[in-house]
Amino acid sequence: MTKYYVDSCIWLNLLNKEQNKIQGLPVWKITEMFLMQNPEKIILTRFVRKEVLHKIKEKDKILLLDNFQELTANDKEIFLARTIESKEKYALSFFDCIHLALCHKRDYILLTRDKELF
């Protein structure tokens, strides 16, 4: 089964209900529909949860994240993330590198708006 690793920028867009639109629908609404229709396919990490918690104003909104599978990166994935970070000369944050490492190692699809990760 295909699994989707959802980056913090996507969660923040949803939780803050940002108003950018695609074909008349707010992007947050499209995201909400996708996530709620596929909860068993959605992955997040403590890294994402921590990033979202740090940036979200209304802490009760974070409860939505409890509906999705949370995984922990292992030592090999953290080492790969540090390797990517170093090879990229620290142009990418460690969080971005761990997202890339997890998706690569576990064959997840990364959902993000961060253009530097495309």
MODELLER restraints for C-alpha pairs under 7 A, 6 or more apart:
rsr = mdl.restraints
at = mdl.atoms
rsr.add(forms.Gaussian(group=physical.xy_distance, feature=features.Distance(at['CA:2:A'], at['CA:41:A']), mean=6.67, stdev=0.5))
rsr.add(forms.Gaussian(group=physical.xy_distance, feature=features.Distance(at['CA:2:A'], at['CA:108:A']), mean=6.85, stdev=0.5))
rsr.add(forms.Gaussian(group=physical.xy_distance, feature=features.Distance(at['CA:3:A'], at['CA:41:A']), mean=4.54, stdev=0.5))
rsr.add(forms.Gaussian(group=physical.xy_distance, feature=features.Distance(at['CA:3:A'], at['CA:42:A']), mean=5.92, stdev=0.5))
rsr.add(forms.Gaussian(group=physical.xy_distance, feature=features.Distance(at['CA:3:A'], at['CA:43:A']), mean=6.85, stdev=0.5))
rsr.add(forms.Gaussian(group=physical.xy_distance, feature=features.Distance(at['CA:3:A'], at['CA:108:A']), mean=5.21, stdev=0.5))
rsr.add(forms.Gaussian(group=physical.xy_distance, feature=features.Distance(at['CA:3:A'], at['CA:109:A']), mean=6.35, stdev=0.5))
rsr.add(forms.Gaussian(group=physical.xy_distance, feature=features.Distance(at['CA:4:A'], at['CA:41:A']), mean=5.95, stdev=0.5))
rsr.add(forms.Gaussian(group=physical.xy_distance, feature=features.Distance(at['CA:4:A'], at['CA:42:A']), mean=5.01, stdev=0.5))
rsr.add(forms.Gaussian(group=physical.xy_distance, feature=features.Distance(at['CA:4:A'], at['CA:43:A']), mean=5.87, stdev=0.5))
rsr.add(forms.Gaussian(group=physical.xy_distance, feature=features.Distance(at['CA:4:A'], at['CA:108:A']), mean=5.47, stdev=0.5))
rsr.add(forms.Gaussian(group=physical.xy_distance, feature=features.Distance(at['CA:4:A'], at['CA:109:A']), mean=4.78, stdev=0.5))
rsr.add(forms.Gaussian(group=physical.xy_distance, feature=features.Distance(at['CA:4:A'], at['CA:110:A']), mean=5.96, stdev=0.5))
rsr.add(forms.Gaussian(group=physical.xy_distance, feature=features.Distance(at['CA:4:A'], at['CA:111:A']), mean=6.68, stdev=0.5))
rsr.add(forms.Gaussian(group=physical.xy_distance, feature=features.Distance(at['CA:5:A'], at['CA:42:A']), mean=6.15, stdev=0.5))
rsr.add(forms.Gaussian(group=physical.xy_distance, feature=features.Distance(at['CA:5:A'], at['CA:43:A']), mean=4.77, stdev=0.5))
rsr.add(forms.Gaussian(group=physical.xy_distance, feature=features.Distance(at['CA:5:A'], at['CA:44:A']), mean=5.91, stdev=0.5))
rsr.add(forms.Gaussian(group=physical.xy_distance, feature=features.Distance(at['CA:5:A'], at['CA:108:A']), mean=6.06, stdev=0.5))
rsr.add(forms.Gaussian(group=physical.xy_distance, feature=features.Distance(at['CA:5:A'], at['CA:109:A']), mean=5.90, stdev=0.5))
rsr.add(forms.Gaussian(group=physical.xy_distance, feature=features.Distance(at['CA:5:A'], at['CA:110:A']), mean=4.88, stdev=0.5))
rsr.add(forms.Gaussian(group=physical.xy_distance, feature=features.Distance(at['CA:5:A'], at['CA:111:A']), mean=6.05, stdev=0.5))
rsr.add(forms.Gaussian(group=physical.xy_distance, feature=features.Distance(at['CA:6:A'], at['CA:42:A']), mean=6.97, stdev=0.5))
rsr.add(forms.Gaussian(group=physical.xy_distance, feature=features.Distance(at['CA:6:A'], at['CA:43:A']), mean=6.44, stdev=0.5))
rsr.add(forms.Gaussian(group=physical.xy_distance, feature=features.Distance(at['CA:6:A'], at['CA:44:A']), mean=6.13, stdev=0.5))
rsr.add(forms.Gaussian(group=physical.xy_distance, feature=features.Distance(at['CA:6:A'], at['CA:110:A']), mean=6.15, stdev=0.5))
rsr.add(forms.Gaussian(group=physical.xy_distance, feature=features.Distance(at['CA:6:A'], at['CA:111:A']), mean=4.92, stdev=0.5))
rsr.add(forms.Gaussian(group=physical.xy_distance, feature=features.Distance(at['CA:6:A'], at['CA:112:A']), mean=6.63, stdev=0.5))
rsr.add(forms.Gaussian(group=physical.xy_distance, feature=features.Distance(at['CA:7:A'], at['CA:48:A']), mean=6.50, stdev=0.5))
rsr.add(forms.Gaussian(group=physical.xy_distance, feature=features.Distance(at['CA:7:A'], at['CA:111:A']), mean=5.95, stdev=0.5))
rsr.add(forms.Gaussian(group=physical.xy_distance, feature=features.Distance(at['CA:7:A'], at['CA:112:A']), mean=5.25, stdev=0.5))
rsr.add(forms.Gaussian(group=physical.xy_distance, feature=features.Distance(at['CA:8:A'], at['CA:48:A']), mean=5.29, stdev=0.5))
rsr.add(forms.Gaussian(group=physical.xy_distance, feature=features.Distance(at['CA:8:A'], at['CA:51:A']), mean=6.53, stdev=0.5))
rsr.add(forms.Gaussian(group=physical.xy_distance, feature=features.Distance(at['CA:8:A'], at['CA:52:A']), mean=5.84, stdev=0.5))
rsr.add(forms.Gaussian(group=physical.xy_distance, feature=features.Distance(at['CA:9:A'], at['CA:112:A']), mean=6.47, stdev=0.5))
rsr.add(forms.Gaussian(group=physical.xy_distance, feature=features.Distance(at['CA:9:A'], at['CA:113:A']), mean=6.52, stdev=0.5))
rsr.add(forms.Gaussian(group=physical.xy_distance, feature=features.Distance(at['CA:10:A'], at['CA:112:A']), mean=6.07, stdev=0.5))
rsr.add(forms.Gaussian(group=physical.xy_distance, feature=features.Distance(at['CA:10:A'], at['CA:113:A']), mean=6.93, stdev=0.5))
rsr.add(forms.Gaussian(group=physical.xy_distance, feature=features.Distance(at['CA:12:A'], at['CA:52:A']), mean=6.49, stdev=0.5))
rsr.add(forms.Gaussian(group=physical.xy_distance, feature=features.Distance(at['CA:13:A'], at['CA:28:A']), mean=5.74, stdev=0.5))
rsr.add(forms.Gaussian(group=physical.xy_distance, feature=features.Distance(at['CA:14:A'], at['CA:28:A']), mean=4.35, stdev=0.5))
rsr.add(forms.Gaussian(group=physical.xy_distance, feature=features.Distance(at['CA:14:A'], at['CA:31:A']), mean=6.65, stdev=0.5))
rsr.add(forms.Gaussian(group=physical.xy_distance, feature=features.Distance(at['CA:14:A'], at['CA:32:A']), mean=6.69, stdev=0.5))
rsr.add(forms.Gaussian(group=physical.xy_distance, feature=features.Distance(at['CA:15:A'], at['CA:61:A']), mean=6.42, stdev=0.5))
rsr.add(forms.Gaussian(group=physical.xy_distance, feature=features.Distance(at['CA:17:A'], at['CA:28:A']), mean=5.50, stdev=0.5))
rsr.add(forms.Gaussian(group=physical.xy_distance, feature=features.Distance(at['CA:18:A'], at['CA:28:A']), mean=6.37, stdev=0.5))
rsr.add(forms.Gaussian(group=physical.xy_distance, feature=features.Distance(at['CA:19:A'], at['CA:26:A']), mean=5.50, stdev=0.5))
rsr.add(forms.Gaussian(group=physical.xy_distance, feature=features.Distance(at['CA:20:A'], at['CA:26:A']), mean=5.64, stdev=0.5))
rsr.add(forms.Gaussian(group=physical.xy_distance, feature=features.Distance(at['CA:20:A'], at['CA:27:A']), mean=5.98, stdev=0.5))
rsr.add(forms.Gaussian(group=physical.xy_distance, feature=features.Distance(at['CA:21:A'], at['CA:27:A']), mean=5.34, stdev=0.5))
rsr.add(forms.Gaussian(group=physical.xy_distance, feature=features.Distance(at['CA:35:A'], at['CA:42:A']), mean=6.95, stdev=0.5))
rsr.add(forms.Gaussian(group=physical.xy_distance, feature=features.Distance(at['CA:39:A'], at['CA:68:A']), mean=5.93, stdev=0.5))
rsr.add(forms.Gaussian(group=physical.xy_distance, feature=features.Distance(at['CA:42:A'], at['CA:68:A']), mean=6.09, stdev=0.5))
rsr.add(forms.Gaussian(group=physical.xy_distance, feature=features.Distance(at['CA:42:A'], at['CA:69:A']), mean=6.58, stdev=0.5))
rsr.add(forms.Gaussian(group=physical.xy_distance, feature=features.Distance(at['CA:43:A'], at['CA:68:A']), mean=6.43, stdev=0.5))
rsr.add(forms.Gaussian(group=physical.xy_distance, feature=features.Distance(at['CA:43:A'], at['CA:69:A']), mean=5.26, stdev=0.5))
rsr.add(forms.Gaussian(group=physical.xy_distance, feature=features.Distance(at['CA:43:A'], at['CA:70:A']), mean=5.93, stdev=0.5))
rsr.add(forms.Gaussian(group=physical.xy_distance, feature=features.Distance(at['CA:44:A'], at['CA:69:A']), mean=6.37, stdev=0.5))
rsr.add(forms.Gaussian(group=physical.xy_distance, feature=features.Distance(at['CA:44:A'], at['CA:70:A']), mean=4.92, stdev=0.5))
rsr.add(forms.Gaussian(group=physical.xy_distance, feature=features.Distance(at['CA:44:A'], at['CA:71:A']), mean=6.40, stdev=0.5))
rsr.add(forms.Gaussian(group=physical.xy_distance, feature=features.Distance(at['CA:45:A'], at['CA:70:A']), mean=5.06, stdev=0.5))
rsr.add(forms.Gaussian(group=physical.xy_distance, feature=features.Distance(at['CA:45:A'], at['CA:71:A']), mean=5.09, stdev=0.5))
rsr.add(forms.Gaussian(group=physical.xy_distance, feature=features.Distance(at['CA:45:A'], at['CA:72:A']), mean=6.03, stdev=0.5))
rsr.add(forms.Gaussian(group=physical.xy_distance, feature=features.Distance(at['CA:46:A'], at['CA:72:A']), mean=6.84, stdev=0.5))
rsr.add(forms.Gaussian(group=physical.xy_distance, feature=features.Distance(at['CA:47:A'], at['CA:95:A']), mean=6.70, stdev=0.5))
rsr.add(forms.Gaussian(group=physical.xy_distance, feature=features.Distance(at['CA:53:A'], at['CA:62:A']), mean=6.87, stdev=0.5))
rsr.add(forms.Gaussian(group=physical.xy_distance, feature=features.Distance(at['CA:77:A'], at['CA:101:A']), mean=5.75, stdev=0.5))
rsr.add(forms.Gaussian(group=physical.xy_distance, feature=features.Distance(at['CA:77:A'], at['CA:102:A']), mean=6.20, stdev=0.5))
rsr.add(forms.Gaussian(group=physical.xy_distance, feature=features.Distance(at['CA:78:A'], at['CA:98:A']), mean=6.49, stdev=0.5))
rsr.add(forms.Gaussian(group=physical.xy_distance, feature=features.Distance(at['CA:80:A'], at['CA:101:A']), mean=5.96, stdev=0.5))
rsr.add(forms.Gaussian(group=physical.xy_distance, feature=features.Distance(at['CA:81:A'], at['CA:94:A']), mean=6.81, stdev=0.5))
rsr.add(forms.Gaussian(group=physical.xy_distance, feature=features.Distance(at['CA:81:A'], at['CA:97:A']), mean=4.75, stdev=0.5))
rsr.add(forms.Gaussian(group=physical.xy_distance, feature=features.Distance(at['CA:81:A'], at['CA:98:A']), mean=4.78, stdev=0.5))
rsr.add(forms.Gaussian(group=physical.xy_distance, feature=features.Distance(at['CA:81:A'], at['CA:101:A']), mean=5.38, stdev=0.5))
rsr.add(forms.Gaussian(group=physical.xy_distance, feature=features.Distance(at['CA:84:A'], at['CA:97:A']), mean=6.14, stdev=0.5))
rsr.add(forms.Gaussian(group=physical.xy_distance, feature=features.Distance(at['CA:85:A'], at['CA:92:A']), mean=6.18, stdev=0.5))
rsr.add(forms.Gaussian(group=physical.xy_distance, feature=features.Distance(at['CA:85:A'], at['CA:94:A']), mean=6.30, stdev=0.5))
rsr.add(forms.Gaussian(group=physical.xy_distance, feature=features.Distance(at['CA:85:A'], at['CA:97:A']), mean=5.99, stdev=0.5))
rsr.add(forms.Gaussian(group=physical.xy_distance, feature=features.Distance(at['CA:103:A'], at['CA:109:A']), mean=6.26, stdev=0.5))
rsr.add(forms.Gaussian(group=physical.xy_distance, feature=features.Distance(at['CA:103:A'], at['CA:110:A']), mean=6.38, stdev=0.5))
